[in-house]
Amino acid sequence: MPEGPEVHLASQFVNEACRVLVFGGCVEKSSVSRNPEVPFESSAYRISASARGKELRLTLSPLPGAQPPQEPLALVFRFGMSGSFQLVPREELPRHAHLRFYTAPPGPQLALCFVDIRRFGHWDLGGNWQPGRGPCVLQEYEQFRENVLRNLSDKAFDRPICEALLDQRFFNGIGNYLRAEILYRLKIPPFEKARSVLEALQQRRPSPELTLSQKIKAKLQNPDLLELCHSVPKEVVRLGGKGYGSESGEEDFAAFRAWLRCYGMPGMSSLQDRHGRTIWFQGDPGPLAPKGRKSRKKKSKARQPSPEDRVEDPPPPSKAPSRTRSAQRHLPERTVTQRPAATSFRQDPAAPKIPKKGRRKGRQAASGPRRPRKAKADTPSLELEGPSAS
């Protein structure tokens, strides 16, 4: 799921890609999207973007003299599981482009598209940030820090720190991979009580005898949790590209994978929190860890695909056309762990029957030898293929 850094990178992409472009005409919405229509039409307008936490604001600004005369319109996007923006030629629209803005003639027409494969993303008209979200961890650090420390009596901080970090009222922009990386760097057990972790920060004050450069150096060498909530997302932004969730094989996604230290990494343990989301960590999970659940450690021999990894090579389609294929085309893509184990049968009338030795021996040992059955002359042999259920 895109987090604060990915939304911030998306706003940078829109501003850089659309800086010299003039858009025109109507805003087009796909027929399958349940999001609201965008009642905006102009002969010439510009597009700009800004980000705050996990939200992106897109502003459509008519140029002087554009027809019909109207005020700028703003939309606020939340990316859901797979939202992103792409700029493509008009004749090469992505399959899941659910909102489209077209450039004005003359010249080859381009389309700025909000692409959302899983359709969990959302946009609202009016340009107001979603009520209840706290200050942005990236761009409003001082307000963010004050908002957390001022509200430590809130019941959200009775929860484990790994769950509190996902509360967007206080940690707007932090998501699943960021919380794992932040807690790992500070060696904080993910299921330690949030208030116990954060109360110590209320008393933390730099010595007045230190110079400004000494204070900055001390902060960089010994950052606390709230400082890492600001600096770790900035590291992802500096990587460039699209950050987390890019298409498999892209160079910028490889840079992101190399940056990760904890999330989905070999040798790390994992548990599901109260909301069913997986937290990756190292060492003791902490006193508030879910009872009855055992942590699983990721094998370090070879990299196992994480739940968020995309499928690179989907299985080939069946030779017989499916009546539901057109419906399946609009379903969300399945990740490796979501995809059921593939089981296929091959028919080859000329192939000899090969007994399943393991099961046959087990039956003979239990009940003694059986008389062979007479095989039917026209029955083809079936060979089961598929991954073992290990």
Disulfide bonds with the S-S distance in Angstrom:
none
